[in-house]
Amino acid sequence: MHYTYQPKGVCSMQIDFEINGGIVSDVKFVGGCNGNLKAIGRLVEGKNALEIADVLEGNTCNSRSTSCADQLSKALREAAAKEAV
């Protein structure tokens, strides 16, 4: 299932990814720190969505209370819940 998420409070404007059977693939961020966000996409490829969310949740960026990684954790939890329905 393709999933698109609109992050809040960060530089990236959109997160797109595939989730099938709880496994994440093809993570792409629109905007944000290009190199770092490409690396996150590679690191999470083929991994379980909820395990990724557990690791990334609560990560902050500078003085913000969230980060692109934290927003990805929210997107993954939301997508996993929808996939389970």
N, C-alpha and C positions, 0 to 999 in steps of 0.2 A: 504494500500500500504506500503510495506517495503521500508525504505529509509536508505541509508548509506552515511555519510558525512565525508570527510577528513578535520579535523580542521587544522588551521594554527596558528603558534605562541604560542602554548600551549603544555603541557605535554601529554595530551591524543592524541592518534594516529587515533582514529576513533570513530564516534558516530553512533549508529544504533537505529532505532525506527520505530514504525508503526504510520501511520497517515491515518485516515479514516473519511471522512466528516469533516475535520478540527480538529478532536479530536486526541490527542497524547496518545500513550500507549507504553509500553515495551521499555523504553529508557535505553540503555546500552552504557557505555563509555568503550573504550579499552585504558588502560593506565591512567595516571593521579592520582589524589588523591582519591583512591578507596572509602573510607567512604563518603566523601563529594559528590562524583559523584553518588553514590548509592542513597544518600538522595535527590539529585536533581531529579533523575528518579522517586522516590516515590512521591515527591511533585507535579510533573507535570502530573502524571498519570490521564488520563480521562479529561484533561483540553483542552481548545481551543488553538491551536498552535499559533495564532497571539497574543492572550492575554499573553501567556507565553513569547513570543518573546519581547513584549513591556516591560515586567517586567525585563527580563534578559539582554536586549541589553545595551551595554556600561559598563557592569561590568568588572572591571580589576583585575589582579592578580599580586601582587607585583609591579615591575616597568614595567610590560608589558602593552601594550595598549589594550589588550584583555584578556579573560579568557575562561575556558571551558564553563561556563554559557553563555558568550557572543557568543562563537562559536555555542552553541546550538541554540541561537536565530537566527543566520544566517542560520543554517541548517533548522530550522522550517519554516522560511520565504521562503526559496528556495523550500522546499517540498510542502508547501501550494500553492505556485504559480504553481508548476507542477501538483498538484492534481486538480487545478481549470481549467486546459487546457482541 
